[in-house]
């Protein structure tokens, strides 16, 4: 580039920079015609002492002439949690801000929270002074009280809905962890929660107040993205009971390693590898909704003992750049690294649904000779297009199963709505004896009359 071109560009940039910072424009103060693209800026929930993402407010001048806005400021002034950037300048108060005729300017808004108040709703007003009146835009956020945990071991703890937990690195529970209804456990990128050997893990949610395990990114779009955090790992000889939990958006939702798990009334969705990965474990489950995992919604390795009733195992995983089979169920008596085999002493699946999109069959078996491989599929709906690999209507261990599409309302990442559509062939097809054992669905609705297959009546 020629020297004169460099000098000319520098002069132009310097002039623009000087002009954008001046407060002595000859424009008249704006009187009317000032408007906004929204009357309220809703900033997503932010943890105490953390900063939010940036949000945009667009300000319009409907007048044909160039004007200045005499003053733009936050009502709470320098004490406000909110920060502004107006036309390239940061601060909380601005004077003589130019706005071209029939044009607009951007105001960028973020919140830098301090301590959470008793009332977590935090608000302020963004005031625009004109020569005739003051106009205001409401600023709203929710400051969530949180405890931050990083790379540490905790003996025993109870986590409740009053204080959220934010995990980074790996947090290990060495003795016992109780998670109460409404509790929120958030994970930073690659973070994990480990329940150590011989430790106890209990989640006591309720039908109207699930305990939630998800990404620390509050924007709801992150709930539809897998691999936002790592996993919850249940180490050998640990014992866990999970009721009414939502586990969303990790690499592996639950890794159950030679341990015992009782789980019911829970969502495990949108995970990169597996929803539940079990290694020679013992799991009893009912009213489960598993969906969207690159390899399998439920993967059972290296044998063990399992029983699942009235559950929905779906898989619509289709992220770009992924190449896993996205099974609903992978059942094996061999370890994932193919180094060991152990007997599959029991694998019962009843009144459930198995459906996926990526492979012809929703279920895949890996039966290694020399170790037991015992299973029973009784009264389920199963996607089974390739009968040469597995025929679920005639193979031993399959009783009363239906091959069909359950016609879920919307199995996508953003919806995970695995309710049955009005024309679903899974409606009213459950075996009554199982329905009587689990008389209410995941939402507490009775299924003792004409029970549906799956977790939702």
C-alpha positions in Angstrom: 0.0 0.0 0.0 1.3 3.5 -0.9 2.4 5.8 1.9 -0.1 8.5 0.8 -3.0 5.9 1.0 -1.9 5.0 4.5 -1.8 8.6 5.6 -5.2 9.3 4.0 -6.8 6.3 5.7 -5.3 7.3 9.0 -6.7 10.8 8.7 -10.1 9.6 7.8 -10.2 7.2 10.8 -8.9 9.9 13.1 -11.6 12.3 11.9 -14.3 9.7 12.5 -12.9 8.9 15.9 -12.8 12.5 16.8 -16.3 13.1 15.5 -17.7 10.1 17.4 -16.4 11.5 20.7 -17.4 15.1 20.3 -20.2 16.5 22.5 -20.5 20.0 20.8 -22.5 19.1 17.7 -24.5 21.9 16.1 -27.6 19.7 15.8 -30.7 20.6 17.6 -31.8 18.6 20.6 -34.3 15.9 19.6 -37.9 16.6 20.7 -40.1 14.0 19.2 -39.6 11.0 16.9 -37.3 9.1 19.3 -38.3 5.4 19.4 -36.9 2.0 20.2 -37.0 -1.5 18.9 -38.2 -2.7 22.3 -39.5 -1.1 25.5 -37.8 -3.7 27.8 -34.4 -5.3 27.6 -34.5 -8.7 29.3 -31.0 -9.8 30.2 -30.8 -13.5 30.9 -30.2 -14.7 34.4 -26.7 -14.0 35.7 -24.9 -15.4 38.8 -23.9 -13.1 41.6 -20.6 -11.5 40.9 -20.6 -12.6 37.2 -21.1 -10.7 34.0 -23.8 -11.4 31.4 -23.7 -11.6 27.7 -24.2 -8.3 25.8 -27.7 -7.3 24.6 -28.6 -4.7 22.0 -31.2 -1.9 22.1 -31.7 0.0 18.8 -32.7 3.7 19.0 -34.5 5.4 16.1 -34.7 9.0 14.9 -37.8 9.3 12.7 -37.0 13.0 12.0 -35.4 13.8 8.7 -32.9 16.1 10.4 -29.8 15.2 12.4 -30.4 15.6 16.1 -28.6 15.1 19.4 -30.1 13.3 22.4 -29.3 15.7 25.3 -28.7 12.9 27.8 -28.8 9.1 28.1 -28.3 7.6 31.6 -29.1 4.8 34.0 -31.6 5.8 36.7 -29.5 4.1 39.4 -26.5 5.9 38.1 -23.0 4.7 39.1 -24.6 2.2 41.6 -26.4 0.3 38.8 -25.4 -3.3 38.1 -25.9 -2.5 34.4 -23.2 -1.3 32.0 -23.8 0.6 28.8 -21.9 1.2 25.6 -23.5 4.0 23.5 -22.2 4.7 20.0 -18.8 3.2 20.9 -18.4 4.8 24.4 -18.7 2.9 27.6 -20.3 4.3 30.8 -23.5 4.9 32.6 -24.2 8.4 31.6 -23.8 10.2 28.2 -24.5 13.7 27.0 -25.3 15.2 23.6 -25.3 11.9 21.7 -25.8 12.5 17.9 -28.3 10.6 15.9 -28.6 11.1 12.2 -31.9 11.9 10.5 -33.9 8.8 9.5 -31.2 6.7 11.1 -30.5 4.8 14.3 -27.8 4.1 16.9 -27.0 1.1 19.0 -27.0 0.9 22.8 -25.2 -2.2 24.1 -26.4 -3.5 27.6 -24.8 -6.0 30.0 -25.1 -6.6 33.7 -22.1 -7.0 36.1 -23.9 -8.5 39.1 -22.9 -8.0 42.6 -24.3 -10.0 45.5 -27.8 -11.5 44.9 -30.6 -9.8 46.8 -33.4 -11.6 48.6 -35.6 -10.6 45.6 -33.5 -11.9 42.7 -35.2 -9.7 40.1 -32.9 -6.8 39.4 -34.2 -3.8 37.4 -33.2 -0.3 36.3 -34.4 2.3 33.8 -32.4 3.6 30.8 -33.5 7.2 30.5 -33.4 9.2 27.3 -33.8 13.0 27.9 -35.3 15.0 25.0 -36.2 18.7 24.9 -39.8 17.9 25.5 -39.9 14.7 27.7 -38.0 11.8 29.1 -38.4 8.4 27.6 -37.3 5.2 29.3 -36.6 1.6 28.5 -36.8 -0.9 31.3 -33.8 -3.1 32.0 -34.5 -6.4 33.7 -32.3 -9.3 34.9 -32.5 -12.1 37.4 -29.5 -12.3 39.7 -29.2 -15.9 40.8 -27.4 -16.7 44.1 -24.7 -19.3 43.4 -21.8 -21.1 45.1 -18.8 -21.7 42.8 -17.0 -25.0 43.1 -13.8 -25.9 41.3 -11.6 -29.0 41.3 -12.4 -30.0 44.9 -13.5 -32.9 47.0 -16.5 -32.5 49.3 -17.3 -35.0 52.0 -21.1 -34.5 52.4 -23.4 -31.8 51.1 -27.1 -30.9 50.6 -27.8 -28.7 47.6 -31.2 -26.9 47.6 -33.2 -24.5 45.5 -32.0 -21.4 47.5 -28.4 -21.5 46.3 -27.3 -22.8 42.8 -24.1 -24.7 42.4 -21.7 -23.8 39.6 -19.1 -26.5 38.9 -15.9 -26.0 37.0 -13.2 -28.7 36.6 -14.2 -31.8 38.6 -16.0 -31.9 41.9 -15.9 -35.2 43.8 -18.4 -36.2 46.5 -16.5 -38.6 48.9 -19.4 -39.5 51.2 -22.9 -38.3 50.4 -24.8 -35.7 48.3 -28.4 -34.9 48.6 -30.0 -32.7 45.9 -33.4 -31.3 46.8 -36.4 -30.3 44.6 -35.8 -27.2 42.5 -32.0 -27.3 43.0 -29.9 -26.1 40.0 -26.5 -27.5 39.3 -24.7 -25.8 36.5 -21.5 -27.0 34.7 -18.9 -24.9 33.0 -17.3 -26.3 29.8 -15.8 -29.8 30.4 -16.9 -29.8 34.0 -17.8 -33.1 35.8 -19.5 -34.2 39.0 -18.1 -37.5 40.4 -19.7 -39.6 43.1 -16.8 -41.5 44.6 -16.5 -45.2 45.4 -18.9 -46.2 48.2 -20.5 -42.8 48.3 -24.3 -42.0 48.1 -26.1 -39.7 45.7 -29.7 -38.8 46.1 -31.9 -36.5 44.0 -35.3 -35.8 45.4 -37.1 -33.6 42.8 -40.9 -33.5 42.4 -43.4 -33.6 39.6 -43.7 -29.8 39.7 -40.1 -29.0 40.7 -37.4 -31.0 39.0 -33.8 -30.8 40.0 -31.8 -29.6 37.0 -28.3 -30.4 35.8 -27.2 -28.3 32.8 -24.7 -25.8 31.2 -23.7 -22.7 33.1 -24.7 -20.7 30.1 -28.1 -19.3 30.9 -29.3 -18.6 27.4 -31.9 -21.2 26.8 -30.4 -22.1 23.4 -27.6 -23.8 25.2 -30.1 -26.4 26.4 -30.4 -27.6 22.8 -26.7 -28.0 22.3 -24.8 -31.2 23.4 -21.3 -31.3 24.9 -21.6 -28.1 27.0 -20.1 -30.0 29.9 -18.6 -33.4 30.6 -20.6 -35.9 32.8 -22.0 -37.1 36.1 -20.0 -40.2 37.0 -21.1 -42.8 39.5 -18.0 -44.7 40.6 -17.9 -48.4 41.6 -19.8 -49.5 44.6 -21.6 -46.1 44.9 -25.3 -46.1 45.4 -27.6 -43.5 43.8 -31.3 -42.7 43.8 -32.6 -40.2 41.3 -36.2 -39.0 41.1 -37.5 -36.1 39.0 -34.2 -34.8 37.5 -33.5 -33.1 34.2 -29.9 -33.8 32.9 -29.3 -31.8 29.8 -26.5 -31.0 27.3 -23.3 -32.8 28.5 -21.0 -35.3 26.8 -22.4 -38.1 28.9 -25.5 -37.6 31.1 -24.9 -40.4 33.6 -21.9 -42.7 33.6 -22.8 -45.6 35.8 -19.6 -47.7 36.5 -20.1 -50.9 38.5 -22.5 -49.2 40.8 -26.2 -49.3 41.7 -28.7 -46.7 40.4 -32.5 -46.4 40.9 -33.8 -43.7 38.6 -37.3 -42.6 37.8 -39.4 -39.7 36.4 -36.4 -38.1 34.7 -35.3 -36.4 31.5 -31.8 -37.2 30.1 -31.5 -35.4 26.7 -29.1 -33.7 24.3 -25.8 -35.4 25.1 -22.8 -35.7 22.8 -22.0 -39.4 23.4 -24.5 -41.2 25.7 -27.5 -40.3 27.7 -26.8 -43.1 30.2 -23.6 -45.2 29.8 -23.5 -48.3 32.1 -20.6 -50.5 32.7 -21.4 -53.8 34.5 -23.9 -51.8 36.6 -27.2 -52.5 38.3 -30.0 -50.0 37.2 -33.7 -50.0 37.8 -35.7 -47.3 36.0 -39.1 -46.2 35.0 -40.8 -43.1 33.5 -37.6 -42.1 31.8 -37.3 -39.8 28.8 -34.0 -40.3 26.9 -33.3 -38.5 23.6 -30.6 -37.2 21.3 -27.1 -38.8 21.8 -24.6 -39.4 19.1 -23.8 -43.0 20.0 -26.8 -44.2 22.0 -29.4 -42.8 24.3 -28.8 -45.8 26.6 -25.6 -47.8 26.3 -25.1 -50.9 28.4 -21.5 -52.3 28.3 -19.8 -55.3 30.0 -23.0 -57.0 31.3 -24.8 -56.3 34.6 -28.4 -56.3 35.7 -31.1 -53.9 34.4 -34.8 -53.4 34.4 -36.6 -50.5 32.7 -40.4 -50.0 32.5 -42.7 -47.4 30.9 -39.8 -45.5 29.4 -39.1 -43.7 26.2 -35.7 -44.2 24.4 -35.6 -41.9 21.4 -32.8 -40.6 19.3 -33.0 -37.8 16.8 -29.4 -36.8 17.0 -28.2 -35.2 13.7 -25.6 -32.6 14.6 -23.4 -31.7 11.6 -20.0 -33.3 11.7 -21.0 -36.3 13.8 -21.0 -39.9 12.6 -22.3 -42.0 15.5 -25.1 -44.5 15.0 -27.5 -42.7 17.4 -29.1 -45.9 18.7 -31.9 -45.8 21.2 -30.3 -48.8 22.9 -26.9 -50.5 22.7 -26.8 -53.7 24.7 -23.5 -55.6 25.2 -21.8 -58.0 27.5 -18.4 -56.6 26.4 -16.6 -53.6 27.8 -16.5 -50.4 25.7 -12.8 -50.8 25.1 -13.3 -54.5 24.3 -10.9 -55.7 27.0 -13.3 -57.7 29.2 -16.7 -59.5 29.1 -19.1 -60.0 32.0 -22.5 -61.7 32.1 -25.6 -59.8 31.3 -27.6 -61.5 34.0 -30.8 -59.5 33.3 -32.0 -56.8 30.9 -35.8 -56.3 31.1 -37.5 -53.7 29.0 -41.3 -53.4 29.2 -44.1 -51.1 28.1 -41.4 -48.9 26.5 -40.6 -47.2 23.1 -37.4 -47.5 21.1 -37.2 -45.2 18.1 -34.4 -43.4 16.2 -33.7 -41.9 12.8 -30.1 -42.6 11.8 -30.0 -46.4 11.6 -32.5 -48.9 10.3 -32.9 -50.4 13.8 -33.2 -48.5 17.1 -31.7 -51.4 19.0 -28.2 -52.9 18.5 -26.8 -56.0 20.3 -23.2 -57.1 20.9 -23.3 -60.6 22.3 -19.9 -62.0 23.0 -19.8 -65.8 23.5 -18.6 -67.1 26.8 -20.6 -64.7 28.9 -24.4 -64.7 29.6 -26.6 -62.5 27.5 -30.1 -62.6 29.1 -32.8 -60.1 28.0 -36.5 -59.8 27.8 -38.4 -57.2 25.7 -42.0 -57.5 26.7 -44.7 -55.3 25.0 -42.7 -52.4 23.5 -42.8 -50.4 20.3 -39.5 -50.7 18.4 -38.2 -49.3 15.2 -36.9 -52.4 13.4 -36.5 -52.0 9.6 -33.6 -54.5 9.2 -34.9 -57.9 10.2 -31.8 -59.6 8.9 -29.9 -58.1 11.8 -32.6 -58.4 14.4 -36.2 -59.4 14.1 -38.1 -58.2 17.2 -41.2 -60.1 16.3 -39.8 -63.6 16.3 -36.4 -63.6 18.1 -36.3 -65.4 21.5 -36.6 -62.9 24.3 -39.0 -60.6 22.4 -42.7 -60.9 23.4 -45.7 -58.9 22.2 -43.6 -56.1 20.6 -44.9 -53.7 17.9 -42.8 -52.5 15.0 -44.0 -49.0 14.1 -43.4 -45.2 14.4 -44.6 -43.8 17.7 -45.3 -40.4 16.0 -43.9 -38.2 18.7 -45.0 -34.6 18.6 -41.4 -33.2 18.2 -38.2 -35.0 19.1 -35.8 -32.2 18.1 -33.1 -30.8 20.3 -35.1 -27.6 21.0 -38.3 -29.4 21.8 -37.7 -32.9 23.2 -41.5 -33.2 23.2 -41.9 -37.0 23.3 -45.6 -36.9 23.9 -47.5 -39.2 21.6 -49.4 -37.6 18.7 -53.1 -38.1 18.4 -52.7 -40.9 15.8 -49.8 -42.6 17.6 -50.0 -46.4 17.4 -48.4 -46.6 20.8 -51.5 -45.2 22.5 -53.3 -47.7 24.8 -51.0 -50.5 23.8 -49.3 -51.1 27.2 -49.6 -54.3 29.2 -51.9 -53.6 32.1 -49.8 -55.6 34.6 -46.8 -53.3 34.2 -49.0 -50.2 34.2 -50.5 -51.2 37.5 -47.0 -51.4 39.0 -46.2 -47.9 37.8 -49.7 -46.3 37.9 -48.7 -42.7 37.2 -46.7 -41.3 34.3 -43.8 -38.8 34.5 -46.3 -36.0 34.9 -48.3 -37.7 37.6 -51.1 -38.7 35.2 -52.8 -42.0 35.8 -52.2 -44.8 33.3 -54.3 -47.6 35.0 -56.8 -47.4 32.1 -55.7 -48.0 28.5 -52.0 -47.5 29.3 -49.7 -46.0 26.6 -46.3 -47.3 25.8 -43.5 -45.0 27.0 -43.1 -42.5 29.8 -46.1 -40.3 29.0 -49.7 -41.2 29.2 
